[in-house]
């Protein structure tokens, strides 16, 4: 019997979890390139369309299912917060370089902490991923 494809299993998990989180209207493109080096995964929602690219780190596949679920839940929650993030990003030019350099890291840190907190609360209600180990 053929080994299940981790990418197809990831896409299936995302579709199921998107429905549970009320973000099924988003079309996710799972990109097989690695995420940023400092992230287990990252998501890049389009600024106007309901589309987003999701990448996972090479080491993501070695994590325990509970950790994978929190990581992926965190990324899916960014689909909910991305429009607010976009409003803030649009302030960069109006605020100017100095104000932006002070404000943006503070906003990013606060929203990442919020998203991680919410992921910890919400992830347990989603199914546990069953990806093959790397």
C-alpha positions in Angstrom: 0.0 0.0 0.0 1.3 3.5 -0.9 2.5 5.8 1.8 0.0 8.7 2.3 1.2 11.9 0.8 1.9 14.4 3.6 0.9 17.4 1.3 -2.5 15.9 0.5 -3.1 15.1 4.2 -2.1 18.7 5.0 -4.6 20.1 2.5 -7.3 17.8 3.8 -6.7 18.9 7.4 -6.7 22.5 6.3 -10.0 22.2 4.5 -11.6 20.5 7.5 -10.2 23.1 9.9 -11.2 26.0 7.7 -14.8 24.9 7.9 -14.6 24.7 11.7 -13.1 28.2 11.9 -15.5 29.7 9.5 -12.9 30.6 6.9 -13.9 28.1 4.1 -14.3 31.0 1.7 -10.5 31.3 1.6 -8.6 29.4 -1.1 -5.4 28.1 0.3 -2.4 27.3 -1.8 0.0 25.0 0.0 3.4 26.0 -1.2 6.0 23.3 -1.0 8.8 25.7 -0.3 10.0 26.1 3.3 8.6 28.8 5.5 10.8 31.6 6.8 13.7 30.3 8.9 12.3 31.7 12.2 8.8 30.2 11.7 7.3 26.7 11.8 4.9 27.9 9.2 3.8 31.1 7.6 0.8 32.3 5.7 0.6 35.1 3.2 -3.0 36.3 2.6 -3.6 38.3 -0.5 -4.4 41.9 0.3 -7.7 41.9 -1.5 -8.7 38.4 -2.7 -9.7 35.5 -0.4 -6.5 33.6 -1.3 -3.4 32.8 0.7 -0.2 30.9 0.4 0.8 28.6 3.2 4.3 27.2 3.8 5.6 24.9 6.5 9.2 24.5 7.7 11.1 21.3 6.9 11.1 20.5 10.6 7.4 21.0 10.9 6.9 17.4 9.8 9.0 16.2 12.8 6.8 17.9 15.4 4.3 16.1 17.5 0.7 16.2 16.2 -0.4 18.6 19.0 2.3 21.0 18.1 1.5 20.8 14.4 -2.2 21.5 15.2 -1.3 24.6 17.2 1.1 25.8 14.4 -1.5 25.4 11.7 -4.4 26.8 13.8 -2.2 29.9 14.4 -1.7 30.3 10.7 -5.4 29.9 9.9 -6.3 32.5 12.5 -4.2 35.0 10.5 -6.9 34.7 7.9 -9.3 36.2 10.4 -6.9 39.0 11.5 -5.3 39.8 8.2 -7.7 42.6 7.2 -7.0 44.4 10.5 -3.3 43.9 9.8 -3.7 45.4 6.4 -5.3 48.6 7.8 -2.2 48.9 10.0 0.2 48.2 7.2 -1.5 51.0 5.1 -0.5 53.5 7.8 3.3 53.1 7.1 3.5 55.9 4.6 1.3 58.3 6.6 3.2 57.7 9.8 6.6 58.1 8.3 9.7 56.0 8.7 10.6 56.9 12.2 7.1 56.5 13.7 6.6 53.3 11.7 9.9 51.9 12.9 8.7 52.3 16.5 5.1 51.3 16.0 5.2 48.3 13.6 7.3 45.9 15.7 5.1 46.6 18.7 1.9 45.9 16.7 3.4 42.7 15.2 4.5 41.4 18.5 1.1 42.1 20.1 -0.8 40.5 17.3 1.4 37.4 17.2 1.0 36.9 20.9 -2.7 37.3 20.6 -2.9 34.9 17.7 -0.8 32.3 19.6 -3.0 32.6 22.7 -6.1 32.1 20.6 -4.5 29.2 18.8 -3.8 27.5 22.1 -7.5 27.9 23.1 -9.0 26.9 19.7 -6.6 24.1 18.5 -7.9 21.4 20.9 -11.4 21.6 19.2 -9.8 20.8 15.8 -8.9 17.3 14.8 -5.3 16.1 15.5 -3.3 15.9 12.3 -2.1 12.5 11.2 0.9 13.4 9.0 3.6 10.8 8.3 6.8 11.6 10.2 9.6 13.1 8.1 
